[in-house]
Amino acid sequence: MPRCDEETLARRGALSISRCAHCDTISLHVGGVSLRLEPEVLHHLWELIGVALSAPSVRRAALSFDRPRAEAS
């Protein structure tokens, strides 16, 4: 079995996404945690994240991040 030969596709801080040229898996790296996913599973995960982000409670939380914080007097 060939060893994975990962190519980094994207990176931001402690987050990165890579793809193995041998087995075509996609790896999501979040700090010290990595998920190695088949492309179809990654597609389903992406859809699921979209559903979760469209939930009303998440939209309200996201809006609160956009508001300027009141400065302490």
LOGU-55801 format. One record per residue: residue in three letters; y, x, z of N, C-alpha, C, O, CB in turn. Coordinates in steps of 0.1 Angstrom, whole numbers, padded with zeros to 4 digits, always signed. Glycine has a CB too. Layout:
% residues N
AlaYXZYXZYXZYXZYXZ...
This chain:
% residues 73
Met-0012+0008+0000+0000+0000+0000+0012+0009+0000+0014+0017+0009+0000-0010+0012Pro+0022+0007-0010+0034+0015-0010+0043+0012+0001+0044+0001+0006+0041+0013-0024Arg+0050+0022+0005+0060+0021+0016+0072+0014+0010+0076+0017-0002+0064+0035+0022Cys+0079+0006+0017+0091+0000+0012+0102+0010+0009+0104+0020+0016+0097-0010+0023Asp+0109+0007-0002+0120+0016-0007+0132+0007-0007+0135+0000-0017+0117+0022-0021Glu+0139+0006+0004+0150-0004+0005+0163+0001+0000+0167+0013+0002+0152-0007+0020Glu+0170-0008-0008+0183-0005-0013+0192-0014-0005+0190-0026-0005+0184-0008-0028Thr+0203-0009+0001+0213-0017+0008+0221-0025-0002+0227-0019-0011+0222-0008+0017Leu+0221-0038-0001+0229-0047-0009+0243-0050-0004+0252-0051-0012+0221-0059-0012Ala+0244-0051+0009+0257-0054+0016+0256-0049+0030+0246-0049+0036+0260-0069+0015Arg+0268-0045+0035+0269-0041+0049+0283-0044+0055+0293-0042+0048+0266-0025+0050Arg+0283-0049+0067+0295-0051+0074+0292-0049+0089+0285-0057+0095+0301-0065+0071Gly+0298-0039+0095+0296-0036+0109+0281-0034+0112+0274-0026+0105+0302-0047+0118Ala+0276-0042+0122+0262-0041+0126+0253-0050+0117+0241-0051+0120+0260-0045+0140Leu+0258-0056+0107+0250-0064+0098+0248-0058+0084+0257-0051+0079+0258-0078+0096Ser+0236-0059+0079+0233-0054+0066+0222-0062+0059+0213-0068+0066+0230-0039+0066Ile+0221-0062+0046+0211-0068+0038+0206-0058+0029+0213-0051+0022+0216-0081+0031Ser+0192-0057+0028+0186-0048+0019+0175-0054+0011+0170-0064+0015+0182-0035+0026Arg+0171-0048+0000+0160-0053-0008+0150-0042-0011+0154-0030-0014+0165-0059-0021Cys+0137-0045-0010+0127-0035-0013+0123-0036-0028+0120-0047-0033+0114-0037-0004Ala+0124-0025-0035+0120-0025-0049+0105-0027-0052+0101-0032-0062+0125-0012-0056His+0097-0023-0042+0083-0024-0043+0077-0038-0041+0069-0043-0049+0076-0014-0034Cys+0081-0044-0030+0075-0057-0027+0085-0069-0028+0081-0081-0026+0070-0057-0012Asp+0097-0066-0033+0108-0076-0036+0112-0084-0023+0117-0095-0025+0103-0085-0046Thr+0109-0079-0011+0114-0087+0001+0129-0083+0003+0134-0073-0001+0105-0083+0013Ile+0135-0092+0010+0149-0090+0015+0149-0089+0030+0142-0096+0037+0158-0102+0010Ser+0156-0079+0035+0156-0076+0049+0170-0079+0054+0180-0074+0049+0152-0062+0053Leu+0171-0087+0064+0184-0090+0071+0184-0082+0084+0175-0083+0092+0186-0105+0074His+0194-0073+0086+0195-0065+0098+0207-0069+0106+0218-0069+0101+0196-0050+0094Val+0204-0073+0118+0215-0078+0127+0214-0069+0140+0205-0072+0148+0215-0093+0131Gly+0222-0059+0141+0220-0050+0152+0206-0044+0152+0203-0038+0142+0223-0057+0166Gly+0199-0045+0163+0186-0039+0164+0175-0049+0159+0163-0045+0160+0183-0035+0178Val+0178-0060+0153+0168-0070+0149+0168-0070+0134+0179-0071+0127+0172-0084+0155Ser+0156-0070+0128+0155-0071+0114+0145-0082+0110+0135-0084+0117+0150-0058+0108Leu+0148-0090+0100+0139-0100+0095+0136-0096+0080+0145-0094+0072+0146-0114+0095Arg+0123-0095+0077+0119-0092+0064+0114-0105+0057+0104-0111+0062+0108-0081+0064Leu+0120-0110+0047+0118-0123+0041+0114-0122+0027+0120-0114+0019+0130-0132+0043Glu+0105-0131+0023+0102-0133+0009+0115-0140+0003+0121-0147+0010+0089-0142+0006Pro+0118-0138-0010+0129-0144-0016+0130-0159-0015+0141-0164-0012+0130-0140-0031Glu+0119-0166-0016+0119-0180-0014+0122-0185+0000+0129-0194+0002+0105-0186-0018Val+0117-0177+0010+0120-0180+0024+0135-0178+0026+0142-0186+0033+0112-0172+0033Leu+0141-0167+0021+0155-0165+0022+0163-0176+0016+0173-0180+0022+0159-0151+0015His+0159-0181+0005+0166-0193-0001+0166-0205+0008+0176-0211+0010+0159-0196-0015His+0154-0208+0014+0153-0219+0024+0162-0216+0036+0168-0226+0041+0139-0221+0028Leu+0162-0204+0041+0171-0201+0052+0185-0203+0049+0193-0208+0057+0168-0186+0057Trp+0190-0199+0037+0203-0200+0032+0207-0215+0032+0218-0219+0037+0205-0194+0018Glu+0198-0224+0027+0200-0238+0027+0202-0244+0041+0210-0252+0044+0189-0245+0019Leu+0193-0239+0050+0193-0244+0064+0206-0240+0071+0211-0248+0078+0181-0238+0071Ile+0211-0228+0068+0223-0224+0074+0235-0232+0069+0243-0236+0077+0226-0209+0071Gly+0234-0236+0056+0244-0244+0051+0245-0258+0057+0255-0263+0060+0242-0246+0036Val+0233-0264+0060+0232-0277+0067+0238-0275+0081+0245-0284+0085+0217-0281+0067Ala+0234-0265+0088+0239-0263+0101+0254-0261+0102+0260-0267+0111+0232-0251+0108Leu+0259-0254+0092+0274-0252+0092+0282-0264+0088+0294-0265+0091+0277-0240+0083Ser+0275-0274+0082+0282-0286+0078+0282-0296+0090+0288-0307+0088+0276-0292+0066Ala+0275-0293+0100+0275-0303+0112+0289-0304+0118+0296-0294+0119+0265-0298+0123Pro+0293-0316+0121+0306-0319+0126+0310-0310+0138+0321-0305+0139+0308-0333+0131Ser+0301-0307+0147+0304-0299+0159+0307-0285+0155+0316-0278+0161+0293-0299+0169Val+0301-0280+0145+0303-0266+0140+0317-0266+0133+0324-0256+0135+0292-0261+0131Arg+0320-0276+0125+0333-0276+0118+0344-0276+0128+0354-0270+0127+0334-0288+0109Arg+0343-0284+0139+0353-0284+0150+0354-0271+0156+0365-0266+0159+0350-0295+0161Ala+0343-0264+0159+0344-0251+0165+0350-0241+0156+0358-0232+0160+0329-0246+0169Ala+0347-0242+0143+0354-0233+0133+0369-0235+0132+0376-0225+0131+0347-0235+0119Leu+0373-0247+0133+0387-0250+0133+0394-0244+0145+0406-0240+0144+0390-0265+0132Ser+0388-0244+0156+0394-0239+0168+0396-0223+0167+0405-0218+0174+0385-0242+0181Phe+0388-0217+0159+0390-0202+0157+0402-0200+0148+0408-0189+0149+0378-0196+0150Asp+0406-0209+0140+0418-0207+0131+0431-0210+0138+0441-0205+0133+0416-0217+0119Arg+0431-0216+0149+0443-0220+0156+0448-0207+0164+0440-0200+0170+0441-0231+0166Pro+0461-0205+0164+0467-0194+0172+0465-0197+0187+0466-0208+0191+0482-0191+0169Arg+0461-0187+0194+0459-0188+0208+0473-0188+0215+0482-0181+0212+0450-0177+0214Ala+0474-0197+0226+0486-0197+0233+0487-0185+0242+0477-0180+0248+0487-0210+0243Glu+0499-0179+0241+0501-0166+0249+0504-0170+0264+0510-0179+0267+0512-0158+0243Ala+0498-0161+0273+0501-0163+0287+0515-0160+0290+0521-0151+0285+0491-0155+0295Ser+0521-0169+0299+0535-0167+0302+0536-0156+0313+0547-0153+0318+0542-0180+0307
